[in-house]
Amino acid sequence: MKLAWRTEWLQWVLLAGMFALAAWSWPTAPDRIPVHWGLHGQVDRYGGKFEGLLAIPLLALAIYLLFLLLPRIDPKRANYADFSGPYAMIRIGVLAVMAAIYGMIQAWIHGRPVDIQVWVPAIVGALFVVVGSVLGRVRPNWFVGVRTPWTLSSRVSWERTNRAGGRLFLLLGAGLIAFAPLQATWLLWAVIVGGVIGTLGLVVYSYRLWRDDPDKKSPAGD
């Protein structure tokens, strides 16, 4: 899979923006910066300047590089060209979420704390919506999508299970966005339980599709 300016520039801007904010904030940032929040939105752990200002940008950079590496080491690497658009959307979505969370930390540093209990579920929900909207177009591979022994052994199972997985992500994401303003702890648990049940359902669904597939060819066409 070849890199293209149109898929990379926004990710470079997000990464550069986080590091630029870190450099700008460093001289005036406090010695204690929030790095973790509890279920009710309260800060429950602080870190020093390095952790508070550079941990997320460095992690985002590492994830960006990892996403570049995966197509090169995946045995199904030839398929990445067939879903380069969805793959780019997922990569951009992940970095955008990290940049948004980093923006909340920067807001706190500059005396404008935001309501984590509202914004984090909404941002994660938006990522779920992005992933859900493209998951059905992801082609067989070993790293992205709904991967079970059966989706990786049947093209039919891969395609239908990932389409169903996309609908599950859309549903969970829409629920997070819609109910985030309620600031309810039960929302988090509802999403977790719904995600677990939905994931188990996808596993069973992928098996049944594989079982009924008369070809059972490798989804990569090996």
C-alpha positions as CSV (number, residue, x, y, z in Angstrom):
1,M,0.0,0.0,0.0
2,K,1.5,3.3,-1.1
3,L,1.2,6.5,1.0
4,A,-0.7,9.4,-0.6
5,W,-0.5,13.0,0.4
6,R,-4.3,13.2,0.5
7,T,-4.5,10.5,3.2
8,E,-1.4,11.6,5.2
9,W,-1.5,15.4,5.4
10,L,-4.2,15.6,8.1
11,Q,-2.4,13.1,10.3
12,W,0.8,15.0,10.0
13,V,-1.1,18.2,10.9
14,L,-2.6,16.5,14.0
15,L,0.8,15.1,15.1
16,A,2.6,18.4,14.5
17,G,-0.1,20.3,16.3
18,M,0.2,18.2,19.4
19,F,4.0,18.6,19.6
20,A,3.7,22.3,18.8
21,L,1.2,22.7,21.7
22,A,3.6,20.8,24.0
23,A,6.5,23.1,23.1
24,W,4.3,26.2,23.5
25,S,2.9,25.1,26.9
26,W,6.1,23.8,28.4
27,P,7.5,27.1,29.9
28,T,4.2,28.0,31.7
29,A,2.8,24.5,32.4
30,P,2.4,23.5,36.1
31,D,4.5,20.8,37.6
32,R,1.4,18.6,38.1
33,I,-0.7,17.9,35.1
34,P,-3.8,15.6,35.0
35,V,-3.2,12.4,33.1
36,H,-6.2,10.2,34.2
37,W,-9.8,10.8,35.2
38,G,-12.2,8.5,37.1
39,L,-15.6,7.4,36.0
40,H,-17.3,10.5,37.4
41,G,-14.9,12.9,35.5
42,Q,-12.7,13.7,38.5
43,V,-8.9,13.8,38.1
44,D,-7.5,10.8,40.0
45,R,-3.9,10.9,38.9
46,Y,-1.4,13.7,38.0
47,G,1.9,13.5,36.2
48,G,4.9,15.7,35.7
49,K,5.5,17.9,32.7
50,F,7.0,15.2,30.5
51,E,4.2,12.7,31.0
52,G,1.5,15.4,31.0
53,L,2.7,17.2,27.8
54,L,4.5,14.5,25.8
55,A,3.0,11.1,26.6
56,I,0.0,11.5,24.3
57,P,1.9,13.1,21.4
58,L,4.6,10.4,21.6
59,L,2.0,7.6,21.8
60,A,0.1,9.1,18.8
61,L,3.4,9.2,16.8
62,A,4.0,5.5,17.8
63,I,0.5,4.5,16.7
64,Y,0.9,6.4,13.4
65,L,4.1,4.5,12.7
66,L,2.6,1.2,13.7
67,F,-0.3,1.8,11.3
68,L,2.3,2.4,8.5
69,L,4.1,-0.8,9.5
70,L,1.1,-3.2,9.6
71,P,0.5,-3.4,5.8
72,R,4.2,-4.3,5.3
73,I,4.3,-7.2,7.7
74,D,0.7,-8.5,7.2
75,P,0.7,-11.8,5.2
76,K,-2.4,-10.5,3.5
77,R,-0.6,-7.2,2.6
78,A,-1.9,-7.3,-1.0
79,N,-5.4,-6.7,0.2
80,Y,-4.6,-3.3,1.8
81,A,-4.7,-1.6,-1.6
82,D,-8.4,-2.6,-1.9
83,F,-9.4,-0.8,1.3
84,S,-6.9,2.0,1.5
85,G,-9.7,4.6,1.9
86,P,-11.4,2.9,4.9
87,Y,-7.9,2.2,6.4
88,A,-7.0,5.9,6.1
89,M,-10.3,6.9,7.8
90,I,-9.6,4.6,10.7
91,R,-6.1,5.9,11.1
92,I,-7.3,9.5,11.0
93,G,-10.1,8.8,13.4
94,V,-7.7,7.3,16.0
95,L,-5.3,10.2,15.8
96,A,-8.2,12.7,15.9
97,V,-9.4,11.2,19.2
98,M,-6.0,11.4,20.7
99,A,-5.6,15.0,19.6
100,A,-9.0,15.9,21.1
101,I,-8.1,14.3,24.4
102,Y,-4.8,16.1,24.4
103,G,-6.7,19.3,23.7
104,M,-8.7,18.8,26.9
105,I,-5.4,18.5,28.8
106,Q,-4.2,21.7,27.3
107,A,-7.5,23.4,28.2
108,W,-7.0,22.3,31.8
109,I,-3.4,23.6,31.8
110,H,-4.7,27.0,30.7
111,G,-7.4,27.3,33.2
112,R,-10.3,26.1,31.1
113,P,-11.2,22.7,32.4
114,V,-13.8,20.7,30.3
115,D,-16.3,18.2,31.4
116,I,-14.5,14.9,30.7
117,Q,-17.5,12.9,31.6
118,V,-19.4,14.4,28.7
119,W,-16.7,14.9,26.1
120,V,-14.8,11.7,26.2
121,P,-17.8,9.4,25.6
122,A,-18.9,11.7,22.8
123,I,-15.5,11.7,21.2
124,V,-15.1,7.9,21.5
125,G,-18.7,7.6,20.1
126,A,-17.6,9.6,17.1
127,L,-14.7,7.3,16.5
128,F,-17.1,4.3,16.7
129,V,-19.3,5.9,14.1
130,V,-16.3,6.5,11.8
131,V,-15.1,2.9,12.2
132,G,-18.6,1.5,11.8
133,S,-19.2,3.5,8.6
134,V,-16.1,1.9,6.9
135,L,-15.8,-1.5,8.6
136,G,-17.9,-3.3,6.0
137,R,-15.5,-2.2,3.2
138,V,-12.4,-3.5,5.0
139,R,-10.9,-6.4,3.0
140,P,-9.4,-9.6,4.7
141,N,-6.3,-9.0,6.7
142,W,-4.7,-10.0,10.0
143,F,-4.9,-6.7,11.9
144,V,-8.0,-4.6,11.0
145,G,-11.6,-5.7,11.2
146,V,-13.5,-8.5,12.8
147,R,-11.0,-11.3,12.8
148,T,-12.0,-14.8,14.0
149,P,-10.8,-18.2,12.8
150,W,-13.9,-18.3,10.6
151,T,-13.7,-14.9,9.0
152,L,-10.1,-15.7,8.1
153,S,-11.2,-18.9,6.5
154,S,-14.2,-17.8,4.5
155,R,-14.7,-14.8,2.3
156,V,-18.4,-14.9,2.9
157,S,-17.9,-15.0,6.7
158,W,-15.5,-12.1,6.5
159,E,-17.6,-9.8,4.4
160,R,-20.9,-10.4,6.2
161,T,-19.5,-10.4,9.7
162,N,-17.6,-7.2,9.1
163,R,-20.8,-5.6,7.7
164,A,-22.6,-6.6,10.9
165,G,-19.7,-5.4,13.0
166,G,-20.0,-2.0,11.3
167,R,-23.6,-1.8,12.2
168,L,-22.7,-2.7,15.8
169,F,-20.1,0.1,16.0
170,L,-22.6,2.6,14.5
171,L,-25.2,1.7,17.1
172,L,-22.8,1.9,20.0
173,G,-21.3,5.2,18.7
174,A,-24.6,6.8,18.2
175,G,-25.7,5.8,21.7
176,L,-22.5,7.3,23.3
177,I,-23.0,10.6,21.4
178,A,-26.7,10.8,22.2
179,F,-26.5,10.0,25.9
180,A,-23.1,11.6,26.8
181,P,-24.7,14.8,28.1
182,L,-26.5,12.8,30.7
183,Q,-23.2,12.2,32.5
184,A,-24.4,8.8,33.6
185,T,-22.1,6.1,34.8
186,W,-24.6,3.6,33.6
187,L,-24.0,4.7,30.1
188,L,-20.4,3.4,30.2
189,W,-21.6,0.1,31.6
190,A,-24.3,-0.1,29.0
191,V,-21.8,0.3,26.2
192,I,-19.4,-2.2,27.8
193,V,-22.1,-4.8,28.2
194,G,-23.6,-4.1,24.8
195,G,-20.2,-4.3,23.2
196,V,-19.4,-7.6,24.9
197,I,-22.7,-9.1,23.9
198,G,-22.4,-7.8,20.4
199,T,-18.9,-9.1,20.1
200,L,-19.9,-12.6,21.2
201,G,-22.8,-12.4,18.7
202,L,-20.4,-11.6,15.9
203,V,-18.2,-14.6,16.8
204,V,-21.1,-16.9,16.7
205,Y,-22.4,-15.3,13.5
206,S,-19.0,-15.7,11.8
207,Y,-18.9,-19.4,12.7
208,R,-22.3,-20.0,11.3
209,L,-21.5,-18.3,8.1
210,W,-18.3,-20.3,7.8
211,R,-20.1,-23.5,8.5
212,D,-22.6,-22.9,5.8
213,D,-20.1,-21.6,3.2
214,P,-19.6,-24.4,0.6
215,D,-16.2,-22.9,-0.6
216,K,-14.5,-22.1,2.7
217,K,-11.7,-20.5,0.7
218,S,-9.1,-18.2,2.4
219,P,-10.7,-14.7,2.4
220,A,-7.4,-13.4,0.9
221,G,-7.8,-15.8,-2.1
222,D,-4.7,-17.8,-1.3
